[in-house]
Amino acid sequence: MEENVKTLKDYLQMARRRKYIIAIPALLLLIASVVVALILPPVFQSQATILIEQQQIPTDLVKSTVTSYADERISLIQQRVMTTDNLTKIINKFGLYPKERGKLTAAELAEQFRMSAHLELVNADVISNGRHSKATLAFKLSFDDKDPQQAQKVTNELVTLFLNENVRNRTERAEETTLFLEEEAQKFKLDIQKIENELAEYKEKYRDSLPELLSVNLSMISRIESEIQQLGLREKMLDERKISLRSQMAVASQGLLVSSASDGHAPTSLAELKQEQARLLSKYSPAHPDVIRIKRQVEILEAEQNIEQSGESPTLQEAKQELAKLQQHYSDNHPDVKAAQRKVAELTDSKKPSSAKKLANQITNNPAMLQIKSEMDVADIELASIRRHQAELQQKLKSLEMSVSQTHQVERGYYELMRDLDNNKAKYNELKAKQLEAKLAQTLEEEQKAEKFSLLEPPRLPSKPIKPNRFKILFMGFMVSMGAGLGAGYLREMMDGSIRGHRSLAHITGMEPLVVVPYIENQEDRDRTRKNIISFSIIAGILFLGMIVSVHMLYMPLDILWFKAWNRLGLI
């Protein structure tokens, strides 16, 4: 069976048969597209370009505290500027969307404003560390509106908001950084003061066992031990001296007893010595040797009587005080306590009355005996002083030895506090240095010496609308109308069940006709066909050319005309 394949002639015959079905929809759609292109109001766009200027002062000298990328900051600023509250203020300020205010909410009006506002980044390819990347050099702000002046005003307002928000944002960032560093430095300062107080208390508690005093304590121990050794030698020498003086006194007392027995007129009491002193003063001056000797004897006897009346000598009192002090710190078995007890016993025994003392009261007029007794008294005083000094040195030595033994235990806590103090001081100094840098960066931002936005191209009054594209609407309308017309004609042809042509008959019956008689056109048919073709071609050409010429030549005047008309009618 032969396939029914249509040729170009068949399609032309189809178009000729359905010419009204094709022409009417096409013409209607074409008229509709023209009407749409004509009645759509023009929309104007005002655009401004903002340049991102780099920091004027080299970053090696002053570093900014704002380290985010430019596109990130622009996006952040856009979010802050495009809030519903800000957009509502702009809408009320410039009287935008007067018809929609009663129908839409503030959020819906703000969303409509956002759809009319546009932000476009201007990027450039840069090579950083061997890698290709994008760097934002500038960005463009624009706003669409039916009124060109309104579009310019709103764009200018957006530019102002972006510039102010950028300055405020950068200044706030710098201030927050400075404030944060200041607060952290203050915290470390308080910690340092706390550690210093703890360290002062620790030093006061272990002031004699601090590590830096170890060498001093050791040298003092060595010096005290040497001094104790020297005092021991002096004590031994004084003991030997006392033994020698006692021997001399025994020899002299024996000679004095013999002379006293042969001469009974020597004064033996204090009263007799005073009488003898008065007698000599009547004969000699106070500077006479005999007067001086008697005066000295009187003073010695008076002092001895005072000692006997008081019951205890100053040396004995000091020895008892020293013994009581040692007993508060040590037991009775301690060597120092035993030595002090022996000293008190010796001094107590020396106060008991004896024949030698009684004899001394009788022989005070002997110059040799007085000199020996004076030397023995001096030796006793020096010996008591040495022993007292020895006890003090022993006590001090034990205190130093205890301090040295505690040094290693104190050292651990002391160095721990010092380490914490040094770490906090280092961190505090670091924060103070960063605070000064942040303060300098804050000044940099306040004086706008850092990276900033500068208006490169201010928003201008638009002279041409950006939409609608009337030529495009007309062209698309023409193409759609032609397609719709041809489609309608083809659909009507497919719905028609008539048999036209021998090929259709052969396709249906499955047999070829014996004879095909073609349509015989006369001259009238040919003239009518030619006339229709010329008429349709002329009409289509005139419409198409008129549409193109009118849109191309009268594009701007038509937009301006329509804008004025719509404005007068109150539709804009």
C-alpha positions in Angstrom: 0.0 0.0 0.0 1.4 3.3 -0.9 2.0 5.7 2.0 0.1 9.0 1.9 2.9 11.6 1.8 1.9 15.2 1.5 3.9 17.5 -0.7 4.4 21.2 -0.6 1.7 21.5 -3.2 -0.7 19.8 -0.8 0.2 22.2 2.0 -0.3 25.1 -0.2 -3.7 23.8 -1.3 -4.5 23.3 2.4 -3.5 26.9 3.2 -5.7 28.1 0.4 -8.6 26.1 1.5 -8.3 27.2 5.2 -7.1 30.7 4.5 -9.8 32.3 6.7 -9.2 29.9 9.6 -5.5 30.7 9.4 -5.8 34.5 8.9 -8.4 35.3 11.6 -6.6 33.8 14.6 -3.2 35.1 13.4 -4.7 38.6 12.9 -6.4 38.6 16.3 -3.2 37.5 18.1 -1.2 40.0 16.2 -3.6 42.8 17.2 -3.5 41.6 20.8 0.3 41.6 20.9 0.3 45.1 19.4 -2.2 46.2 22.0 -0.2 44.7 24.8 3.0 46.3 23.6 1.3 49.6 23.5 -0.6 49.6 26.7 2.2 48.3 29.0 3.6 51.2 31.0 7.4 51.9 30.8 9.6 51.0 33.7 12.7 53.1 34.3 15.8 52.1 36.2 18.3 54.4 37.9 21.7 52.9 38.7 24.6 53.9 40.8 28.1 52.4 41.0 29.9 52.3 44.3 33.7 51.6 44.3 35.4 49.7 47.1 38.6 51.7 47.8 41.4 49.9 49.6 43.1 51.1 52.8 45.1 54.3 52.3 47.7 53.5 54.9 49.8 50.4 54.3 48.6 47.4 56.2 52.1 46.7 57.4 51.9 49.9 59.5 48.3 49.8 60.7 46.1 46.7 60.4 42.3 47.0 60.2 40.2 44.9 62.6 37.6 44.3 59.9 39.0 41.2 58.0 36.0 39.9 56.2 35.7 39.8 52.4 34.1 42.7 50.6 31.3 40.5 49.2 30.5 39.2 52.6 30.2 42.8 54.1 28.1 43.9 51.1 25.7 41.0 51.7 25.6 41.8 55.4 24.9 45.5 54.7 22.2 44.5 52.2 20.4 42.4 54.8 20.6 45.2 57.3 19.4 47.9 54.9 16.7 45.8 53.3 14.7 45.2 56.5 11.0 45.7 56.5 11.2 48.7 58.9 13.8 50.5 56.7 11.9 49.7 53.5 8.6 50.9 55.0 10.3 54.2 55.9 11.5 54.6 52.3 8.1 53.7 50.9 6.4 56.3 53.1 9.1 58.9 52.4 8.7 58.8 48.6 5.1 57.7 48.4 5.7 54.5 46.6 2.9 52.0 45.7 0.0 54.3 46.5 -2.6 51.9 45.1 -1.2 48.8 46.8 -1.0 50.3 50.3 -4.6 49.6 51.1 -4.4 46.1 49.7 -1.0 44.8 50.8 0.6 44.5 54.2 3.9 46.2 55.1 5.8 43.0 54.6 4.3 42.5 51.2 5.1 46.0 50.2 8.7 45.5 51.4 8.9 42.3 49.3 7.7 44.2 46.3 10.3 46.8 46.9 13.0 44.2 47.2 12.0 42.8 43.8 12.4 46.3 42.3 15.8 46.9 43.9 18.9 45.2 42.5 22.5 44.7 43.6 25.2 43.5 41.2 28.8 42.8 42.2 31.6 43.9 39.9 34.3 41.2 40.2 37.7 40.8 38.7 40.0 37.8 38.3 43.1 38.0 40.5 46.0 35.7 41.2 46.7 35.2 44.9 49.4 32.7 46.0 49.4 31.1 42.6 45.6 30.6 42.6 43.0 32.3 40.5 40.2 33.9 42.5 37.5 36.6 42.3 38.0 40.0 43.9 35.1 42.4 44.3 36.1 45.8 43.1 32.7 47.6 43.1 29.0 47.0 43.1 26.0 48.5 41.4 22.7 49.5 43.1 19.6 50.1 41.0 15.9 50.6 41.5 13.0 50.1 39.0 10.0 52.4 39.0 7.5 53.7 36.5 8.6 57.3 37.3 12.2 58.0 36.3 12.6 60.7 38.9 11.2 58.4 41.6 13.6 55.7 40.6 16.5 58.2 40.8 15.5 59.4 44.3 15.0 55.9 45.7 18.4 54.8 44.3 20.1 57.8 45.8 18.5 56.9 49.2 19.7 53.3 48.9 23.2 54.5 48.1 23.1 56.8 51.2 21.9 53.9 53.4 24.6 51.6 52.1 27.4 54.1 52.6 26.3 55.0 56.1 25.7 51.4 57.1 29.2 50.5 55.9 30.8 53.3 58.0 28.7 52.4 61.0 29.4 48.7 60.6 33.1 49.0 60.4 33.2 51.5 63.3 31.2 49.2 65.5 33.4 46.3 64.6 36.5 48.3 65.6 34.9 49.6 68.8 33.7 46.1 69.8 37.2 44.7 69.2 38.8 47.5 71.3 36.2 47.0 74.1 36.7 43.2 74.1 40.5 43.5 74.4 40.1 46.1 77.1 37.8 43.9 79.1 40.0 40.9 78.7 43.1 42.9 79.8 41.2 44.1 82.8 40.4 40.5 83.8 44.0 39.6 83.5 44.9 42.6 85.6 42.6 41.5 88.4 44.1 38.0 88.2 47.6 39.5 88.4 46.6 41.5 91.5 45.1 38.4 93.1 48.2 36.3 92.4 50.4 39.1 93.7 48.4 39.3 96.9 48.7 35.5 97.3 52.4 35.7 96.6 52.8 38.5 99.2 51.0 36.4 101.8 53.1 33.3 100.8 56.3 35.3 101.2 55.1 36.7 104.5 54.3 33.2 105.7 57.6 31.7 104.6 59.7 34.8 104.6 62.8 33.0 106.0 62.5 30.0 103.7 62.2 31.6 100.3 64.4 30.1 97.5 66.2 33.4 96.8 67.3 33.5 100.5 68.9 30.0 100.4 72.4 31.2 99.7 72.0 34.0 102.3 70.8 31.6 104.9 73.6 29.1 104.2 76.2 31.9 104.5 74.7 33.1 107.7 74.7 29.6 109.1 78.4 29.3 108.3 79.1 32.7 109.8 77.1 31.9 113.0 78.9 28.6 113.5 82.2 30.4 113.1 81.1 33.0 115.6 79.9 30.4 118.1 83.3 28.7 117.8 85.1 31.9 118.6 82.8 32.6 121.5 83.6 29.1 122.8 87.3 29.9 122.7 86.7 33.3 124.5 84.6 31.5 127.1 87.4 29.0 127.7 89.9 31.8 128.0 87.7 33.6 130.5 87.3 30.5 132.6 91.0 30.1 132.7 91.3 33.8 133.6 88.9 33.4 136.5 90.8 30.4 137.8 94.0 32.4 137.7 92.4 35.4 139.5 91.0 33.1 142.2 94.5 31.8 142.8 95.8 35.3 143.1 93.0 36.3 145.5 93.7 33.3 147.7 97.4 34.2 148.0 96.6 37.8 148.7 93.9 37.0 151.3 96.4 34.9 153.3 98.8 37.9 153.4 96.0 40.2 154.3 94.9 38.0 157.3 98.4 38.2 158.7 98.6 41.9 158.4 95.1 42.4 159.8 96.1 40.4 162.9 99.1 42.6 163.5 97.3 45.9 162.9 93.9 46.5 164.4 93.3 50.1 163.3 92.4 49.4 159.6 88.8 50.2 158.8 86.7 47.1 158.2 83.1 48.4 157.8 81.3 50.9 155.6 80.8 53.3 158.5 84.5 53.3 159.3 85.4 53.8 155.6 83.1 56.8 155.5 84.7 58.2 158.6 88.2 57.7 157.1 87.0 59.3 153.9 85.8 62.4 155.8 89.0 62.6 157.7 91.1 62.4 154.5 88.9 65.0 152.8 89.5 67.4 155.7 93.3 67.0 155.1 93.5 66.5 151.3 91.7 67.5 148.1 89.3 65.1 146.3 92.0 64.4 143.7 94.4 63.0 146.3 95.2 59.2 145.7 94.2 58.2 149.3 90.8 60.0 149.0 90.2 58.3 145.6 91.1 54.9 147.0 88.8 55.3 150.0 86.0 56.6 147.8 86.3 53.5 145.5 86.1 51.2 148.5 83.0 53.0 149.8 81.3 52.6 146.4 82.2 48.9 146.2 80.8 48.2 149.7 77.6 50.1 149.0 77.1 48.1 145.9 77.6 44.8 147.7 75.2 45.8 150.4 72.5 46.7 147.8 73.0 43.3 146.2 72.7 41.6 149.5 69.5 43.5 150.2 67.9 42.8 146.9 68.8 39.2 147.1 69.8 38.8 143.4 72.4 40.4 141.2 71.6 41.6 137.7 73.7 38.8 136.3 71.6 36.2 138.1 68.4 37.9 137.0 69.5 37.8 133.3 70.5 34.1 133.7 67.1 33.2 135.1 65.3 35.1 132.3 67.4 33.3 129.7 66.6 30.0 131.4 62.9 30.7 131.3 63.1 31.7 127.6 64.9 28.4 126.7 62.4 26.3 128.7 59.6 27.7 126.6 61.1 26.3 123.4 63.0 23.2 124.6 62.7 20.4 127.2 64.8 20.2 130.4 67.1 17.6 128.7 68.2 20.1 126.0 71.9 21.0 126.2 71.2 24.8 126.2 68.7 24.4 129.1 71.1 22.4 131.1 73.9 25.0 130.5 71.5 27.8 131.6 70.6 25.8 134.7 74.2 25.4 135.7 74.9 29.1 135.2 71.9 30.0 137.5 73.2 27.5 140.1 76.7 29.0 140.0 75.4 32.5 140.4 73.1 31.4 143.2 75.9 29.7 145.0 78.1 32.7 144.6 75.6 34.7 146.6 75.6 32.5 149.7 77.6 34.0 152.6 81.1 32.5 153.0 84.2 33.0 154.9 85.9 34.4 151.9 83.1 37.0 151.5 83.2 37.9 155.1 86.9 38.2 154.8 86.4 40.4 151.7 84.3 42.8 153.8 87.2 43.1 156.1 89.9 43.6 153.5 88.3 46.1 151.1 91.0 48.6 152.0 93.6 46.4 150.2 94.2 47.8 146.7 95.5 44.6 145.3 92.5 42.7 146.4 90.2 45.3 145.0 91.9 45.1 141.7 91.7 41.3 141.6 88.0 41.5 142.6 87.3 44.0 139.9 89.0 41.9 137.3 86.9 38.9 138.4 83.7 40.9 138.2 84.6 42.0 134.7 85.4 38.4 133.7 82.0 37.3 135.1 80.2 40.0 133.2 82.0 39.1 129.9 81.4 35.4 130.5 77.7 36.0 131.1 77.5 38.2 128.0 79.3 35.5 126.0 77.0 32.8 127.2 73.9 34.9 126.5 75.2 35.7 123.0 75.9 32.0 122.5 72.3 31.1 123.4 71.0 33.8 121.0 73.3 32.5 118.2 72.2 28.9 118.9 68.6 29.9 118.7 69.2 31.8 115.5 71.2 28.9 114.1 68.3 26.5 114.7 65.9 28.9 113.1 68.1 29.2 110.0 68.5 25.5 109.8 64.8 25.0 110.0 64.3 27.6 107.3 66.8 25.9 105.0 65.2 22.5 105.6 61.8 24.0 104.5 63.2 25.8 101.4 62.7 22.9 99.0 59.1 22.5 100.1 58.4 26.2 99.9 60.2 26.5 96.6 57.5 24.4 94.8 54.6 26.5 95.8 56.6 29.7 95.4 57.7 28.9 91.8 54.1 27.8 90.9 52.8 31.2 92.0 55.6 33.0 90.1 54.9 30.9 87.0 51.2 31.8 87.1 52.2 35.5 87.7 54.6 35.5 84.8 52.1 33.8 82.4 49.4 36.3 83.4 51.7 39.2 83.0 52.8 38.0 79.5 49.2 37.6 78.4 48.3 41.0 79.9 51.1 42.7 78.1 50.1 40.9 74.9 46.5 42.0 75.3 47.5 45.6 76.0 49.6 45.7 72.9 46.7 44.3 70.9 44.4 46.8 72.6 46.7 49.7 71.4 46.6 48.3 67.9 42.8 47.9 68.0 42.5 51.5 69.3 44.7 52.7 66.4 42.5 50.7 64.0 39.4 52.2 65.5 40.8 55.7 64.8 41.6 54.5 61.3 38.0 53.5 60.8 36.6 56.7 62.4 38.7 58.9 60.1 37.8 56.6 57.2 41.3 55.9 56.3 40.7 52.2 56.0 38.8 50.4 53.2 35.7 52.3 52.3 32.9 52.7 49.9 33.0 55.7 47.5 30.4 56.7 45.1 31.9 56.3 41.6 28.8 57.0 39.6 25.8 58.7 41.2 22.3 57.7 40.2 21.2 59.5 37.1 17.8 60.3 35.7 17.0 57.5 33.3 16.3 58.6 29.7 15.1 55.2 28.4 13.0 52.6 30.1 14.5 49.1 30.6 11.1 47.4 30.1 8.9 46.5 28.4 10.8 45.6 25.3 8.1 46.5 22.8 9.9 45.3 19.8 10.4 42.0 21.4 6.8 41.8 22.4 5.7 42.6 18.8 8.1 40.2 17.3 7.1 37.4 19.6 3.4 38.3 19.1 3.9 38.0 15.3 5.6 34.7 15.5 3.0 33.3 17.9 0.1 34.6 15.8 1.6 33.0 12.7 2.1 29.8 14.5 -1.3 29.9 16.0 -3.0 30.6 12.6 -1.1 27.8 10.8 -1.8 25.4 13.7 -5.5 26.2 13.6 -5.7 25.7 9.8 -3.8 22.4 10.1 -6.0 21.2 12.9 -9.2 22.1 10.9 -7.8 20.2 7.9 -7.1 17.1 10.0 -10.6 17.2 11.4 -12.1 17.3 7.8 -12.9 13.8 6.5 -13.1 14.8 2.8 -11.1 12.9 0.2 -9.0 15.2 -2.0 -6.7 13.8 -4.6 -6.1 10.4 -6.1 -3.4 9.6 -3.5 -5.9 9.9 -0.7 -8.3 7.7 -2.6 -5.7 5.1 -3.3 -4.6 5.2 0.3 -8.1 4.5 1.5 -9.2 1.9 -1.1 -5.8 0.3 -1.5 -6.1 0.4 -5.3 -4.8 2.9 -7.8 -7.4 4.6 -10.0 -7.3 3.8 -13.7 -7.5 7.4 -14.8 -6.7 10.6 -13.0 -8.3 13.7 -14.5 -6.5 16.8 -13.1 -8.2 20.1 -12.3 -8.2 22.2 -15.3 -7.5 25.8 -14.3 -8.7 28.6 -16.6 -7.4 32.0 -16.7 -9.8 33.3 -14.2 -8.7 30.8 -11.6 -5.1 31.7 -12.2 -5.8 35.5 -11.9 -7.7 35.0 -8.7 -5.0 32.9 -7.2 -2.3 35.4 -8.2 -4.4 38.3 -6.8 -4.9 36.6 -3.5 -1.2 35.8 -3.1 -0.2 39.3 -3.9 -2.8 40.8 -1.6 -1.9 38.6 1.4 1.9 39.2 0.8 1.4 42.9 0.6 -0.7 43.0 3.7 1.7 40.8 5.7 4.7 42.8 4.5 3.1 46.1 5.3 2.1 45.0 8.8 5.5 43.5 9.6 7.5 46.5 8.2 5.2 49.0 9.9 5.6 47.1 13.2 9.4 47.1 13.0 9.7 50.7 11.8 7.3 52.0 14.4 9.0 50.2 17.3 12.5 51.1 16.1 11.9 54.7 15.3 9.3 55.7 17.8 10.4 53.5 20.7 11.4 56.3 23.2 8.9 58.9 22.2 6.2 56.3 22.5 7.4 55.3 26.0 7.5 58.9 27.1 4.1 59.6 25.6 2.6 56.6 27.4 4.3 57.6 30.6 2.8 61.0 30.5 -0.6 59.7 29.6 -0.6 57.2 32.4 0.7 59.8 34.8 -2.1 62.2 33.9 -4.7 59.5 34.3 -3.3 58.8 37.8 -2.4 55.2 36.9 1.3 55.7 38.0 
